[in-house]
Amino acid sequence: MSASHLADEIRAKLRAAADPARAARQQAYMKSAMPFLGVRVPEARLIARTAAAAGESDADALRETARGLWDAASHREERYAAMALLALPSVRGNAASAPLVESTLKHLP
């Protein structure tokens, strides 16, 4: 599965799990300019991990997917999913992941 296909799958599953009422509360609580879908963080992480387990285990492809989700994020949960991909064992223990992890950490609220 290509990185862009995996990212598209994760985005679609996040949107399917969206709860607009929760999204409004999340955005108000976080005081964020970036909109929310209304997906709880544990569920966003599970969606990312499940999609990756079903289609991709290559660290380079997972990093590319995480970068794509992070950089093109239109909703906060896409960034949560990207961070979940970066926490997967094949990515987490890989020194090539350090620059991407550092760049995401710089942009956290």
N, CA, C and O of each residue as an XYZ file, in Angstrom:
436
protein
N       0.853     -1.182      0.000
C       0.000      0.000      0.000
C       0.891      1.234      0.000
O       1.848      1.309      0.771
N       0.588      2.187     -0.847
C       1.406      3.398     -0.902
C       1.106      4.297      0.293
O       0.055      4.193      0.927
N       2.053      5.177      0.581
C       1.897      6.106      1.705
C       0.679      6.997      1.510
O      -0.057      7.255      2.463
N       0.455      7.472      0.282
C      -0.688      8.355      0.052
C      -2.002      7.588      0.201
O      -2.995      8.138      0.675
N      -2.005      6.306     -0.210
C      -3.222      5.503     -0.049
C      -3.499      5.271      1.431
O      -4.648      5.364      1.863
N      -2.472      4.971      2.210
C      -2.642      4.765      3.640
C      -3.138      6.045      4.304
O      -4.031      5.999      5.150
N      -2.569      7.178      3.929
C      -3.014      8.453      4.491
C      -4.479      8.712      4.142
O      -5.251      9.157      4.992
N      -4.862      8.436      2.900
C      -6.256      8.622      2.483
C      -7.182      7.711      3.275
O      -8.273      8.120      3.673
N      -6.745      6.470      3.504
C      -7.558      5.529      4.277
C      -7.744      6.022      5.712
O      -8.846      5.960      6.256
N      -6.671      6.507      6.315
C      -6.755      7.019      7.685
C      -7.686      8.229      7.736
O      -8.533      8.325      8.625
N      -7.532      9.145      6.792
C      -8.420     10.319      6.761
C      -9.885      9.910      6.622
O     -10.751     10.459      7.303
N     -10.160      8.956      5.750
C     -11.541      8.504      5.544
C     -12.108      7.883      6.819
O     -13.262      8.129      7.169
N     -11.310      7.087      7.506
C     -11.785      6.450      8.737
C     -11.980      7.478      9.854
O     -12.906      7.355     10.656
N     -11.120      8.479      9.905
C     -11.309      9.551     10.890
C     -12.610     10.303     10.620
O     -13.355     10.619     11.548
N     -12.878     10.586      9.356
C     -14.110     11.301      9.010
C     -15.350     10.447      9.275
O     -16.399     10.970      9.650
N     -15.228      9.145      9.083
C     -16.352      8.249      9.371
C     -16.655      8.200     10.867
O     -17.798      7.975     11.266
N     -15.641      8.408     11.680
C     -15.806      8.380     13.133
C     -16.123      9.759     13.717
O     -16.262      9.899     14.932
N     -16.236     10.754     12.880
C     -16.418     12.138     13.331
C     -17.712     12.321     14.123
O     -18.731     11.685     13.854
N     -17.632     13.205     15.099
C     -18.784     13.587     15.919
C     -18.780     15.115     15.995
O     -18.061     15.689     16.813
N     -19.578     15.780     15.147
C     -19.551     17.253     15.090
C     -19.824     17.938     16.429
O     -19.245     18.987     16.711
N     -20.695     17.362     17.254
C     -20.972     17.976     18.557
C     -19.731     17.938     19.442
O     -19.412     18.920     20.111
N     -19.035     16.808     19.444
C     -17.804     16.696     20.226
C     -16.727     17.620     19.650
O     -15.943     18.207     20.396
N     -16.693     17.744     18.320
C     -15.680     18.579     17.675
C     -15.756     20.016     18.179
O     -14.727     20.631     18.461
N     -16.940     20.542     18.291
C     -17.100     21.918     18.777
C     -16.582     22.052     20.206
O     -15.920     23.035     20.540
N     -16.883     21.067     21.046
C     -16.400     21.106     22.437
C     -14.877     20.975     22.495
O     -14.219     21.659     23.279
N     -14.323     20.091     21.660
C     -12.869     19.909     21.643
C     -12.165     21.194     21.231
O     -11.183     21.603     21.852
N     -12.668     21.820     20.189
C     -12.024     23.032     19.699
C     -12.113     24.148     20.735
O     -11.155     24.899     20.920
N     -13.248     24.264     21.407
C     -13.396     25.290     22.447
C     -12.443     25.011     23.611
O     -11.818     25.930     24.141
N     -12.338     23.746     24.004
C     -11.468     23.384     25.118
C     -10.001     23.654     24.782
O      -9.263     24.196     25.605
N      -9.583     23.277     23.578
C      -8.184     23.427     23.181
C      -7.852     24.848     22.729
O      -6.679     25.196     22.589
N      -8.871     25.663     22.502
C      -8.663     27.032     22.009
C      -7.770     27.023     20.768
O      -6.825     27.802     20.641
N      -8.108     26.115     19.869
C      -7.295     25.879     18.685
C      -7.922     26.505     17.452
O      -9.140     26.484     17.276
N      -7.069     27.061     16.601
C      -7.552     27.554     15.308
C      -7.794     26.395     14.355
O      -8.608     26.509     13.438
N      -7.097     25.277     14.559
C      -7.279     24.112     13.701
C      -8.563     23.394     14.113
O      -8.749     23.091     15.292
N      -9.439     23.121     13.167
C     -10.688     22.451     13.513
C     -10.481     20.989     13.920
O      -9.463     20.369     13.613
N     -11.462     20.481     14.605
C     -11.498     19.090     15.048
C     -12.598     18.351     14.310
O     -13.557     18.959     13.833
N     -12.455     17.036     14.218
C     -13.504     16.184     13.668
C     -14.425     15.663     14.768
O     -15.559     15.266     14.499
N     -13.941     15.664     15.986
C     -14.719     15.128     17.091
C     -14.409     13.673     17.379
O     -15.240     12.955     17.935
N     -13.217     13.234     17.004
C     -12.768     11.868     17.281
C     -11.869     11.930     18.504
O     -10.946     12.743     18.566
N     -12.138     11.078     19.466
C     -11.301     11.064     20.668
C      -9.883     10.603     20.313
O      -9.696      9.818     19.384
N      -8.908     11.086     21.044
C      -7.509     10.766     20.765
C      -7.250      9.257     20.743
O      -6.610      8.779     19.806
N      -7.717      8.485     21.731
C      -7.450      7.041     21.667
C      -8.026      6.400     20.397
O      -7.416      5.492     19.833
N      -9.185      6.862     19.952
C      -9.776      6.313     18.741
C      -8.973      6.714     17.494
O      -8.803      5.908     16.579
N      -8.483      7.951     17.460
C      -7.655      8.395     16.332
C      -6.371      7.565     16.262
O      -5.931      7.178     15.179
N      -5.786      7.299     17.409
C      -4.578      6.465     17.450
C      -4.877      5.051     16.969
O      -4.105      4.476     16.202
N      -6.000      4.490     17.420
C      -6.381      3.136     17.028
C      -6.625      3.050     15.524
O      -6.219      2.080     14.883
N      -7.275      4.046     14.967
C      -7.520      4.079     13.523
C      -6.196      4.048     12.764
O      -6.049      3.296     11.801
N      -5.237      4.857     13.193
C      -3.937      4.906     12.516
C      -3.195      3.583     12.647
O      -2.672      3.057     11.665
N      -3.151      3.050     13.861
C      -2.432      1.786     14.077
C      -3.069      0.631     13.314
O      -2.365     -0.195     12.734
N      -4.381      0.572     13.310
C      -5.088     -0.510     12.617
C      -4.870     -0.425     11.119
O      -4.621     -1.439     10.468
N      -4.962      0.775     10.566
C      -4.742      0.946      9.124
C      -3.307      0.569      8.755
O      -3.080     -0.072      7.729
N      -2.349      0.957      9.576
C      -0.953      0.623      9.301
C      -0.728     -0.878      9.402
O      -0.028     -1.455      8.570
N      -1.308     -1.512     10.400
C      -1.125     -2.957     10.583
C      -1.722     -3.742      9.421
O      -1.218     -4.804      9.055
N      -2.781     -3.222      8.854
C      -3.445     -3.921      7.750
C      -2.731     -3.736      6.422
O      -2.900     -4.540      5.505
N      -1.921     -2.667      6.314
C      -1.383     -2.421      4.990
C       0.070     -2.023      4.883
O       0.621     -2.055      3.782
N       0.720     -1.651      5.973
C       2.064     -1.111      5.823
C       2.870     -1.305      7.093
O       2.414     -0.948      8.180
N       4.066     -1.868      6.966
C       4.947     -1.993      8.122
C       6.329     -1.422      7.846
O       7.167     -1.372      8.747
N       6.582     -0.989      6.607
C       7.866     -0.416      6.237
C       8.044      0.946      6.905
O       7.205      1.834      6.749
N       9.123      1.103      7.637
C       9.354      2.340      8.390
C       9.386      3.566      7.488
O       8.836      4.608      7.845
N      10.024      3.457      6.319
C      10.093      4.607      5.414
C       8.702      5.020      4.941
O       8.392      6.211      4.899
N       7.874      4.059      4.590
C       6.517      4.369      4.127
C       5.668      4.934      5.254
O       4.859      5.834      5.030
N       5.846      4.416      6.463
C       5.091      4.942      7.600
C       5.506      6.377      7.918
O       4.664      7.219      8.230
N       6.805      6.646      7.836
C       7.274      8.027      8.040
C       6.697      8.948      6.971
O       6.252     10.056      7.272
N       6.706      8.489      5.730
C       6.160      9.297      4.634
C       4.665      9.555      4.851
O       4.181     10.660      4.608
N       3.952      8.551      5.302
C       2.530      8.719      5.595
C       2.331      9.711      6.726
O       1.479     10.596      6.642
N       3.123      9.563      7.793
C       3.012     10.479      8.925
C       3.305     11.910      8.494
O       2.601     12.839      8.891
N       4.343     12.087      7.681
C       4.682     13.431      7.182
C       3.522     14.000      6.358
O       3.160     15.166      6.515
N       2.947     13.181      5.489
C       1.828     13.631      4.664
C       0.612     14.001      5.495
O      -0.032     15.019      5.244
N       0.297     13.169      6.489
C      -0.834     13.480      7.362
C      -0.583     14.772      8.131
O      -1.471     15.616      8.248
N       0.618     14.917      8.648
C       0.947     16.100      9.459
C       0.916     17.366      8.610
O       0.256     18.344      8.961
N       1.629     17.338      7.501
C       1.772     18.546      6.682
C       0.471     18.990      6.028
O       0.239     20.189      5.870
N      -0.380     18.043      5.647
C      -1.620     18.382      4.941
C      -2.841     18.364      5.860
O      -3.977     18.430      5.390
N      -2.609     18.276      7.154
C      -3.730     18.144      8.096
C      -4.693     19.318      7.992
O      -4.300     20.483      8.051
N      -5.955     18.976      7.836
C      -7.001     19.994      7.879
C      -7.727     19.943      9.213
O      -8.454     20.871      9.567
N      -7.526     18.845      9.960
C      -8.148     18.666     11.268
C      -7.122     18.096     12.238
O      -6.203     17.377     11.847
N      -7.296     18.428     13.483
C      -6.349     18.065     14.535
C      -6.119     16.550     14.618
O      -4.999     16.105     14.869
N      -7.172     15.765     14.410
C      -7.044     14.316     14.545
C      -6.097     13.713     13.519
O      -5.523     12.651     13.761
N      -5.924     14.363     12.391
C      -4.944     13.884     11.407
C      -3.535     13.983     11.980
O      -2.685     13.137     11.702
N      -3.295     14.995     12.763
C      -1.988     15.115     13.420
C      -1.835     14.087     14.529
O      -0.743     13.558     14.739
N      -2.916     13.800     15.238
C      -2.859     12.744     16.255
C      -2.535     11.403     15.591
O      -1.747     10.619     16.121
N      -3.136     11.145     14.443
C      -2.877      9.900     13.712
C      -1.428      9.846     13.242
O      -0.791      8.795     13.308
N      -0.909     10.967     12.772
C       0.491     11.013     12.340
C       1.420     10.677     13.503
O       2.383      9.929     13.337
N       1.134     11.224     14.665
C       1.969     10.944     15.833
C       1.851      9.478     16.244
O       2.823      8.892     16.722
N       0.672      8.880     16.063
C       0.511      7.455     16.375
C       1.365      6.599     15.445
O       1.937      5.598     15.875
N       1.455      6.984     14.179
C       2.316      6.252     13.245
C       3.780      6.364     13.647
O       4.532      5.395     13.543
N       4.181      7.539     14.103
C       5.567      7.733     14.517
C       5.907      6.946     15.783
O       7.080      6.710     16.074
N       4.891      6.544     16.528
C       5.109      5.776     17.757
C       5.150      4.276     17.516
O       5.431      3.516     18.443
N       4.877      3.829     16.289
C       4.930      2.400     15.989
C       6.359      1.892     16.140
O       7.303      2.614     15.818
N       6.536      0.665     16.623
C       7.889      0.149     16.889
C       8.858      0.250     15.718
O      10.027      0.578     15.922
N       8.408     -0.021     14.505
C       9.333      0.015     13.361
C       9.805      1.426     13.049
O      10.848      1.606     12.419
N       9.054      2.417     13.479
C       9.409      3.813     13.222
C      10.101      4.410     14.437
O      11.105      5.110     14.311
N       9.560      4.129     15.606
C      10.050      4.715     16.855
C      11.519      4.419     17.098
O      12.256      5.301     17.539
N      11.958      3.210     16.822
C      13.338      2.836     17.107
C      14.302      3.113     15.975
O      15.439      2.641     16.002
N      13.870      3.867     14.983
C      14.666      4.094     13.790
C      15.234      5.522     13.818
O      14.481      6.493     13.884
N      16.547      5.638     13.767
C      17.185      6.959     13.840
C      16.746      7.884     12.712
O      16.769      9.104     12.875
N      16.351      7.330     11.584
C      15.894      8.161     10.461
C      14.607      8.908     10.793
O      14.243      9.855     10.097
N      13.920      8.492     11.846
C      12.669      9.137     12.240
C      12.894     10.403     13.073
O      11.990     11.228     13.202
N      14.078     10.553     13.629
C      14.341     11.667     14.551
C      14.032     13.041     13.965
O      13.368     13.830     14.637
N      14.473     13.373     12.758
C      14.168     14.712     12.236
C      12.661     14.979     12.101
O      12.203     16.090     12.366
N      11.906     13.976     11.696
C      10.459     14.149     11.558
C       9.800     14.326     12.920
O       8.930     15.180     13.087
N      10.211     13.526     13.885
C       9.661     13.649     15.232
C       9.993     15.035     15.795
O       9.130     15.685     16.385
N      11.209     15.479     15.618
C      11.591     16.811     16.107
C      10.774     17.916     15.458
O      10.366     18.866     16.127
N      10.534     17.796     14.151
C       9.775     18.859     13.472
C       8.324     18.865     13.930
O       7.720     19.934     14.014
N       7.747     17.714     14.227
C       6.361     17.699     14.716
C       6.291     18.268     16.130
O       5.345     18.981     16.464
N       7.275     17.960     16.954
C       7.275     18.466     18.320
C       7.379     19.986     18.371
O       6.843     20.609     19.288
N       8.045     20.578     17.423
C       8.169     22.035     17.378
C       6.837     22.716     17.122
O       6.655     23.885     17.464
N       5.898     21.983     16.516
C       4.621     22.586     16.129
C       3.465     22.178     17.020
O       2.307     22.440     16.695
N       3.764     21.541     18.140
C       2.688     21.199     19.074
C       2.312     22.446     19.865
O       3.153     23.304     20.133
N       1.040     22.532     20.234
C       0.609     23.719     21.003
C       1.177     23.722     22.396
O       0.914     24.644     23.168
